[in-house]
């Protein structure tokens, strides 16, 4: 497995076609998981704190995505949450 981390919304454009192809292979393809929905949500409601993790198999096939929100925790450290 090969993880790739994107730290801004440019990752959405890079993954656009593969994103919906991955969703089409999923048994839980909900509307709010589609590329256009997620991209729009992060563009207008995100706070420039996006961390997008893409997981690929060794053959390059996209097998997982995790759009996470990086937030400052109570202690002086950062954590990521799914929003």
Secondary structure, 3 states (H helix, E strand, C coil): CEEEEECCCHHHHHCHHHHHHHHHCCCCCCHHHCHHHHHHHHHHHCCCCEEEEEEECCCCCEEEEEEEEEEECCCCCEEEEEC
